[in-house]
Amino acid sequence: MMDDEDLNRIGSARGNAFDTMFLIQMIEHHEGAIDMAETEKQQGLYGPAKTLADDIITSQTAEITQMREML
């Protein structure tokens, strides 16, 4: 979670620095979605809900990989 200092840095960043901070924050956001899906799976999802969690994990992992390559 970002604190006020993080928000101020993002707000004052320009150009490549802003892009980098944006990508870092998006990676953290996607990692949170993966963590949530994995936690829900461990608690016993099945059927369509499990399929959705698996899809979230797969797609978010791919997007994280792509964003890391941009850094």
N, C-alpha and C positions, 0 to 999 in steps of 0.2 A: 504494500500500500504506500502511495506517495504521501509525503508530508508537505508542509508549506514550503520548505526549502526546495524540495524537488520541483514543485509546481512553479516556483519563482525561476529556477534554472531553465525549465522548459519554456516558460514565457519569455525569457530574455535571450534565448538561443536563436541563432539565425543560420541559414545555410546548412552546411554539412553537420554542424553541431546539433542543430535542431533535428535533422534527419536521423542522426545517431541516437539521440535521446528518444525520439519517437519509436524507432525500431526496438530499442531496449524495453520500453514500456509495453509495446505490443507483444514482444516475446514473453514478458512476465504475465501478461493477460492471457495469452494462449496456454502457457504452462498452468495457470490457475484452472482453465477449462479442462485440461487433461487430468489434473489432480482430482477435480470434482467428479469427472466421469469414472476414473479409476476407483475412487472411494465408493461411488454408487454401485459399481460392479461388484466390489468386495462385499457389499451389503446384500447381494442376492438378486440383482436384476436378471430378468430372463425375457425371452421373446423380443418384441419390437423395441423395448426400452434398452435391452442389452445391445441389440444391433445398432441403435442410435449412439450409445456410449462408445462402442467400438469404432463407429464412423467418426465420431468427434475426436477420438484419440488419434486415429489415422490422419485425418485432415489437418488437425492442429499441429501434429508432429511435422507434417510436410511443410506447412506454412512457417513453422519455426526454423526449419532447415533453410528454407528460402531466405528468410529475413536475416539469419546469421551470415549467409553468404554475402549479403548486402553491406554488412558492417565492415 
